[in-house]
Amino acid sequence: MHASTGTDRVLDHIAKWQDVLASATAGYFLAIRVGFGFPQTEYNQFPEAWVAEYTRDGLLIEDPVMRWVYRNEGAVRWSTLSDADLSGVLVRAAAHGLRYGLSVSHRDADGAFRSFGSFARRDREFRDDEAMDLRGLLQGVHQSSQPTSRLTAAEREALGLVRDGRLLKEIAIELGISETAVKQRLKNARLKLHARTGSHAVSIAVKAGLI
């Protein structure tokens, strides 16, 4: 057996909530643990034609939904944001079948990481119970991908030296181990922290107060 990665755990959690996601009949988008840059994980199940148009025309900056999820917590129906849709982003989304939408946002207590999701339907507004369930889904996914504090002392030490700008060879000499052993410690830490790269692992560990 191999250790489950953060992505595996998120997928497992999403799989358990398929009945809840079924309410988003026109698709959904999840961005998990967004820090100062990109999300650690994201899932986009919106129509490909809409994703292509949204990306091509740079609609992110004008999207009232994105402004809301970064400034608020909780849930909001897209219809309540129509007055803020000065560029007609939601009108364009409706042309792709995303006529009724709901977005939810959740962040850590210290505000370091935020997760959000947007869900859409063609036929009607999301009911209050559906909104509550989708909010619960997002909170659960956010928590399931939270960095673990179970780094070994050796892994924390290696990450700390990378943070200080040391090269692999320098770390190996200072710790009295092989470069291969250093790489293994950093790989273990990266997997435990659900990080994409070594530098990403250092960033997560620093923000989480692990090093």
C-alpha positions in Angstrom: 0.0 0.0 0.0 1.1 3.6 -0.5 0.2 6.7 1.5 -2.8 8.5 0.2 -2.1 12.0 -1.2 -4.1 15.1 -0.5 -5.6 14.8 -4.0 -6.7 11.2 -3.3 -8.4 12.2 -0.1 -10.2 15.1 -1.8 -11.4 12.7 -4.6 -12.5 10.2 -1.9 -14.5 12.9 -0.2 -16.1 14.2 -3.4 -17.0 10.6 -4.3 -19.0 10.3 -1.1 -21.0 13.4 -1.9 -22.0 12.5 -5.5 -25.7 12.7 -4.5 -25.2 16.3 -3.4 -23.2 17.2 -6.5 -26.0 15.7 -8.6 -28.0 18.9 -7.8 -25.5 20.8 -10.0 -27.0 19.5 -13.2 -25.2 22.0 -15.4 -21.8 21.5 -13.9 -19.6 22.8 -11.1 -16.1 24.1 -10.2 -14.2 23.6 -7.0 -11.0 25.4 -6.0 -9.4 23.9 -2.9 -7.2 25.7 -0.5 -6.3 28.9 -2.4 -3.5 30.8 -0.7 -1.7 33.8 -2.3 -1.6 32.1 -5.7 -3.2 29.1 -7.3 -5.4 26.5 -5.5 -3.7 23.4 -4.3 -6.4 21.4 -6.2 -9.2 22.3 -8.5 -11.9 20.5 -10.4 -13.8 22.1 -13.3 -16.9 20.3 -14.5 -18.4 23.2 -16.4 -19.1 22.9 -20.1 -15.9 23.0 -22.1 -17.2 25.7 -24.4 -17.9 28.0 -21.5 -14.5 27.3 -19.9 -12.8 28.1 -23.2 -14.8 31.4 -23.6 -14.2 32.4 -20.0 -10.4 31.8 -20.3 -10.1 33.3 -23.8 -11.8 36.6 -22.9 -10.2 36.9 -19.4 -13.6 37.1 -17.7 -12.1 36.3 -14.2 -11.4 39.9 -13.5 -15.0 41.0 -14.3 -16.8 38.0 -12.8 -19.0 39.1 -9.8 -19.0 35.6 -8.5 -15.2 35.6 -8.1 -15.3 38.9 -6.4 -17.9 37.6 -4.0 -16.1 34.3 -3.1 -12.9 36.2 -2.3 -14.6 38.8 -0.1 -17.2 36.6 1.7 -17.9 33.3 3.4 -21.1 31.3 3.2 -23.3 30.9 0.1 -24.8 33.1 -2.5 -27.2 32.7 -5.5 -25.9 34.2 -8.7 -29.2 35.9 -9.2 -28.5 38.2 -6.3 -25.3 39.4 -7.9 -26.9 40.5 -11.2 -26.6 44.2 -10.3 -22.8 43.8 -9.9 -22.5 42.0 -13.3 -21.5 45.1 -15.2 -19.8 43.2 -18.0 -22.5 40.6 -18.5 -20.5 37.6 -17.3 -23.5 35.8 -15.9 -25.5 36.5 -19.0 -22.8 34.9 -21.1 -22.7 31.9 -18.7 -26.5 31.5 -19.0 -26.0 31.1 -22.8 -24.1 27.9 -22.0 -26.8 26.5 -19.8 -25.5 27.9 -16.5 -28.8 29.9 -15.9 -29.1 29.4 -12.2 -26.0 29.3 -10.0 -24.9 29.0 -6.4 -21.4 29.8 -5.0 -20.0 28.9 -1.6 -16.8 30.1 0.1 -15.0 28.9 3.2 -11.6 29.8 4.7 -9.4 28.8 7.6 -9.8 30.6 10.9 -6.5 32.5 10.3 -7.5 33.4 6.8 -4.5 31.8 5.2 -6.3 29.4 2.9 -9.7 29.7 1.2 -11.8 27.1 -0.7 -14.7 28.0 -2.9 -17.1 26.3 -5.3 -19.6 27.3 -7.9 -22.5 25.1 -9.0 -25.0 25.6 -11.8 -28.4 24.4 -13.1 -30.5 25.1 -16.2 -34.0 24.8 -14.8 -34.4 26.5 -11.4 -32.7 28.1 -8.4 -30.9 25.9 -5.8 -33.1 25.2 -2.8 -32.0 26.2 0.7 -31.4 22.6 1.6 -29.2 22.1 -1.5 -27.3 25.2 -0.7 -26.7 23.9 2.9 -25.5 20.5 1.6 -23.1 22.1 -1.0 -21.7 24.3 1.7 -21.1 21.3 3.9 -19.5 19.5 1.0 -17.0 22.4 0.5 -16.2 22.6 4.1 -15.5 18.9 4.3 -13.3 19.0 1.2 -11.4 21.9 2.6 -10.8 20.2 5.9 -9.9 16.9 4.3 -7.1 18.6 2.3 -5.7 20.4 5.4 -1.9 20.0 5.7 -1.0 17.4 8.3 1.3 18.3 11.2 2.7 14.8 11.3 6.0 15.7 9.7 9.0 13.9 11.3 11.7 16.0 12.9 14.0 15.0 10.0 11.5 16.1 7.4 11.0 19.5 9.2 14.7 19.9 9.4 15.2 19.3 5.7 12.4 21.7 4.8 13.8 24.3 7.1 17.2 24.1 5.3 15.5 24.4 1.9 13.7 27.5 3.2 17.0 28.9 4.2 18.3 28.6 0.6 20.5 25.6 1.1 21.2 23.3 -1.9 20.7 19.5 -1.8 24.4 18.9 -1.6 24.8 21.4 1.2 21.9 19.9 3.2 23.4 16.4 2.8 26.8 17.5 4.1 25.3 19.4 7.0 23.0 16.5 8.0 25.7 13.8 7.3 23.4 11.9 4.9 23.3 11.2 1.2 21.6 13.5 -1.3 19.2 10.6 -2.0 18.2 10.5 1.6 17.6 14.3 1.5 15.4 13.9 -1.6 13.4 11.2 0.1 12.8 13.3 3.2 11.6 16.2 1.0 9.4 13.9 -1.0 7.8 12.5 2.1 7.1 16.0 3.4 5.7 17.1 0.0 3.3 14.2 0.0 2.2 14.8 3.6 1.6 18.5 2.8 -0.2 17.8 -0.4 2.2 20.0 -2.2 3.0 20.1 -5.9 6.7 20.9 -5.6 9.4 21.1 -3.0 9.1 24.9 -2.9 5.3 24.6 -2.5 5.9 22.3 0.4 8.1 24.8 2.1 5.5 27.5 1.6 2.7 25.4 3.1 4.9 24.4 6.0 5.8 28.0 6.8 2.2 29.2 6.6 1.1 26.3 8.8 3.8 27.0 11.4 5.4 23.6 10.9 8.9 25.0 10.3 
